[in-house]
Amino acid sequence: MRYRRAIVPTVVGIVVLTAVAFGPLVSSVSLASEPTTVITNEGALTVESVTFPTEATVSPASYGAANAYLEVPPATVRFDSITGNPTLVYELHIEQLDYSFSSSHFLDAGEHGPTYDATIASMSVDESRLEKRRYPGVLTVGVRNSTGLRVAASQNITVRVTE
């Protein structure tokens, strides 16, 4: 029975000691994690060439779902030079469906070198909007840095709807 009376003061003591040890009174000890790096888009990227895929595909979802999935193959980007931390943007625009899909690739000059495969994750589209078997689309690779977005290359492609 005596040990039950000792539990409450022990727990209160642990909480108070933790609050004092890691609170604002003791600045050298902290339980907080280190701040994460902020993506600044500071840097420069000169694109030598881009090899785009010739088509993207829209395939029906499994088990009769009302969505279909758009698959866009990667574009291979060859750099002439890269400094700092620029952002590479890969985008597909399908005007007839009023769809735009894009992905941002945060590059680091120390980790990426002369080529990079830019990708767009598989995206869900409303299957009821698909009335044709083919749609024209435009793929674009751009570079975003502290001064804005600059288009490096673009190409027309076919978006094929499969059964």
GUBAZA-206331 format. One record per residue (C-alpha): x, y, z. Coordinates in steps of 0.02 Angstrom, whole numbers, plus 50000, padded with zeros to 5 digits. Layout:
# GUBAZA-206331
[site [X,Y,Z]]
...
//
This chain:
# GUBAZA-206331
[site [50000,50000,50000]]
[site [50141,50119,50039]]
[site [50211,50106,49863]]
[site [50046,50174,49792]]
[site [50064,50333,49894]]
[site [50241,50353,49827]]
[site [50191,50342,49643]]
[site [50105,50513,49632]]
[site [50249,50613,49710]]
[site [50375,50517,49604]]
[site [50284,50555,49441]]
[site [50261,50738,49489]]
[site [50446,50747,49532]]
[site [50498,50675,49364]]
[site [50386,50797,49270]]
[site [50453,50946,49369]]
[site [50635,50893,49346]]
[site [50609,50868,49158]]
[site [50524,51039,49142]]
[site [50666,51124,49235]]
[site [50806,51031,49146]]
[site [50739,51056,48970]]
[site [50639,51216,48994]]
[site [50686,51394,48950]]
[site [50793,51417,49107]]
[site [50928,51299,49044]]
[site [50975,51355,48869]]
[site [51112,51229,48830]]
[site [50998,51075,48836]]
[site [50849,51055,48721]]
[site [50730,50917,48669]]
[site [50681,51013,48513]]
[site [50745,50951,48345]]
[site [50864,51053,48241]]
[site [50780,51170,48117]]
[site [50763,51098,47942]]
[site [50846,51175,47792]]
[site [50737,51296,47697]]
[site [50731,51273,47508]]
[site [50783,51440,47436]]
[site [50796,51407,47248]]
[site [50960,51500,47251]]
[site [51073,51440,47115]]
[site [51086,51425,46929]]
[site [51060,51285,46805]]
[site [51103,51288,46621]]
[site [51018,51150,46523]]
[site [51116,51080,46376]]
[site [50978,50966,46310]]
[site [50818,50876,46358]]
[site [50761,50708,46291]]
[site [50572,50698,46309]]
[site [50464,50543,46294]]
[site [50354,50533,46139]]
[site [50192,50490,46230]]
[site [50107,50474,46398]]
[site [49970,50349,46438]]
[site [49807,50351,46533]]
[site [49757,50179,46596]]
[site [49596,50129,46685]]
[site [49603,50099,46871]]
[site [49584,49926,46945]]
[site [49422,49850,47007]]
[site [49304,49968,46913]]
[site [49355,50128,47001]]
[site [49295,50291,46922]]
[site [49472,50355,46900]]
[site [49608,50321,46775]]
[site [49794,50346,46800]]
[site [49909,50455,46696]]
[site [50086,50390,46676]]
[site [50218,50508,46609]]
[site [50389,50434,46568]]
[site [50541,50530,46632]]
[site [50629,50665,46534]]
[site [50817,50654,46533]]
[site [50896,50824,46564]]
[site [51079,50853,46524]]
[site [51158,50999,46617]]
[site [51288,51114,46548]]
[site [51318,51186,46722]]
[site [51237,51185,46893]]
[site [51276,51293,47044]]
[site [51189,51312,47211]]
[site [51015,51240,47234]]
[site [50904,51274,47083]]
[site [50737,51186,47058]]
[site [50697,51088,46901]]
[site [50511,51087,46855]]
[site [50438,50951,46741]]
[site [50260,50984,46681]]
[site [50129,50905,46568]]
[site [49985,51014,46508]]
[site [49834,50937,46420]]
[site [49732,51085,46361]]
[site [49580,50988,46297]]
[site [49555,50910,46469]]
[site [49608,51067,46563]]
[site [49738,50966,46659]]
[site [49913,51017,46712]]
[site [50026,50901,46809]]
[site [50198,50949,46869]]
[site [50335,50900,46988]]
[site [50476,51000,47064]]
[site [50649,50924,47082]]
[site [50759,51012,47209]]
[site [50937,50996,47147]]
[site [51102,51019,47234]]
[site [51259,51057,47133]]
[site [51361,50942,47244]]
[site [51246,50793,47220]]
[site [51183,50801,47041]]
[site [51288,50792,46892]]
[site [51283,50798,46709]]
[site [51115,50709,46683]]
[site [50954,50694,46781]]
[site [50793,50599,46749]]
[site [50648,50714,46790]]
[site [50487,50622,46834]]
[site [50305,50657,46865]]
[site [50217,50543,46988]]
[site [50069,50441,46925]]
[site [49915,50550,46935]]
[site [49731,50510,46950]]
[site [49613,50580,46816]]
[site [49424,50572,46803]]
[site [49387,50433,46680]]
[site [49216,50506,46637]]
[site [49303,50656,46555]]
[site [49398,50546,46432]]
[site [49299,50551,46270]]
[site [49440,50519,46145]]
[site [49577,50391,46125]]
[site [49714,50523,46102]]
[site [49745,50699,46165]]
[site [49883,50822,46121]]
[site [49991,50874,46266]]
[site [50142,50984,46298]]
[site [50288,50932,46407]]
[site [50395,51070,46480]]
[site [50556,51073,46580]]
[site [50591,51235,46670]]
[site [50715,51301,46796]]
[site [50656,51396,46948]]
[site [50778,51499,47048]]
[site [50773,51657,47151]]
[site [50730,51762,46998]]
[site [50580,51657,46940]]
[site [50540,51516,46819]]
[site [50627,51500,46650]]
[site [50571,51372,46521]]
[site [50722,51271,46462]]
[site [50634,51158,46336]]
[site [50462,51099,46283]]
[site [50391,50972,46163]]
[site [50221,50917,46100]]
[site [50173,50738,46142]]
[site [50025,50622,46124]]
[site [49928,50567,46277]]
[site [49856,50396,46233]]
[site [49705,50323,46325]]
[site [49717,50133,46343]]
[site [49582,50008,46385]]
//
